Amino acid sequence: MHRQRGVALSGLLFWGVIIAVVAMLGIKVAPAVIDYYTILKNVKAVAASSSGRTVPEIRNAYSKYSEVDHTKTLEPSDLDISKDGNEIVIAFSYEKRIHLFVNVSLLIEFQGSSSGRS
């Protein structure tokens, strides 16, 4: 007799549910992570081009970058702008709550800095 090979229905259902949950998490979390990296890119670009600028000018420059990239998550007033030696350092932190299902949400705390240190 030939031995049967394959996946049992229970195994197929188990792995199907696991893959669906991971895919759902990925689909819901990916936009927040992409938004974070866009904000970080904008902050680094503003910091690199902001030598000799005042704080309101730096905030205005970030506002223009975020307007082009359509990022509404972080306002220019939320930026923490300081000076480290001759270098302008722009830091930020914010929380993003992602609704998963029913009354379950995922809270992600994002923070970044133009200096590379969080």
C-alpha positions as CSV (number, residue, x, y, z in Angstrom):
1,M,0.0,0.0,0.0
2,H,1.0,3.6,-0.6
3,R,1.5,5.8,2.3
4,Q,-0.6,9.0,2.2
5,R,1.2,12.3,2.1
6,G,0.0,15.9,2.6
7,V,-1.4,18.2,5.2
8,A,-4.4,17.4,7.3
9,L,-7.3,19.7,7.3
10,S,-6.7,20.7,10.9
11,G,-3.1,21.6,10.1
12,L,-4.1,23.6,7.1
13,L,-6.7,25.6,9.2
14,F,-4.1,26.2,11.9
15,W,-1.5,27.5,9.6
16,G,-4.1,29.5,7.6
17,V,-5.2,31.3,10.8
18,I,-1.6,32.0,11.8
19,I,-0.7,33.4,8.3
20,A,-3.9,35.5,8.3
21,V,-3.1,37.1,11.7
22,V,0.4,37.9,10.7
23,A,-0.8,39.4,7.4
24,M,-3.4,41.5,9.2
25,L,-0.7,42.8,11.6
26,G,1.6,43.6,8.7
27,I,-1.0,45.4,6.7
28,K,-2.1,47.5,9.6
29,V,1.4,48.3,11.0
30,A,3.2,48.9,7.7
31,P,1.7,52.4,7.1
32,A,2.7,53.7,10.6
33,V,6.3,52.4,10.1
34,I,6.5,53.9,6.6
35,D,5.3,57.2,8.0
36,Y,7.9,57.1,10.8
37,Y,10.7,56.6,8.3
38,T,9.4,59.4,6.2
39,I,9.3,61.7,9.2
40,L,12.9,60.7,10.1
41,K,14.1,61.3,6.6
42,N,12.5,64.8,6.6
43,V,13.9,65.6,10.0
44,K,17.4,64.6,8.9
45,A,17.1,66.6,5.6
46,V,15.9,69.7,7.5
47,A,18.7,69.4,10.1
48,A,21.4,69.0,7.3
49,S,20.3,72.2,5.6
50,S,19.5,74.3,8.6
51,S,22.8,75.8,9.7
52,G,22.3,79.4,10.7
53,R,18.5,79.2,10.7
54,T,16.3,80.2,13.6
55,V,13.9,77.7,15.3
56,P,10.8,79.1,13.5
57,E,12.6,78.8,10.1
58,I,13.5,75.2,10.9
59,R,9.9,74.4,11.9
60,N,8.7,76.1,8.7
61,A,11.2,74.0,6.6
62,Y,9.9,70.8,8.2
63,S,6.3,71.9,7.6
64,K,7.1,72.2,3.9
65,Y,8.8,68.8,3.8
66,S,5.8,67.2,5.5
67,E,3.4,68.9,3.2
68,V,5.1,67.4,0.2
69,D,5.2,63.9,1.7
70,H,1.6,64.2,3.1
71,T,2.6,63.3,6.7
72,K,0.2,64.7,9.2
73,T,1.3,62.6,12.1
74,L,3.9,65.0,13.5
75,E,3.3,68.7,13.6
76,P,6.2,71.2,13.4
77,S,5.5,72.3,17.0
78,D,6.2,68.8,18.2
79,L,9.8,68.9,17.2
80,D,12.4,69.3,19.9
81,I,15.2,71.5,18.3
82,S,18.5,71.9,20.1
83,K,22.1,72.5,19.3
84,D,25.0,70.1,19.9
85,G,28.2,72.0,19.3
86,N,27.8,73.5,15.8
87,E,25.2,70.9,14.7
88,I,21.5,71.4,14.9
89,V,19.7,68.4,16.4
90,I,16.0,67.8,15.8
91,A,14.4,65.1,18.0
92,F,10.8,63.9,18.1
93,S,8.7,61.3,19.7
94,Y,5.1,60.3,19.3
95,E,2.7,57.4,19.9
96,K,0.5,55.7,17.3
97,R,-2.5,53.6,18.3
98,I,-3.5,51.1,15.7
99,H,-7.0,49.5,16.1
100,L,-6.7,45.7,15.4
101,F,-10.2,44.3,16.1
102,V,-13.1,44.7,18.5
103,N,-11.5,46.4,21.6
104,V,-7.9,45.4,20.9
105,S,-5.4,48.0,19.8
106,L,-1.6,48.1,19.3
107,L,0.3,51.1,20.7
108,I,3.6,51.9,19.1
109,E,6.0,54.5,20.6
110,F,8.1,56.1,17.9
111,Q,11.1,58.3,18.6
112,G,13.9,59.6,16.4
113,S,16.6,62.2,16.1
114,S,18.5,63.8,13.3
115,S,21.8,62.9,15.1
116,G,21.2,59.2,14.7
117,R,20.8,58.7,18.5
118,S,17.2,58.2,19.7
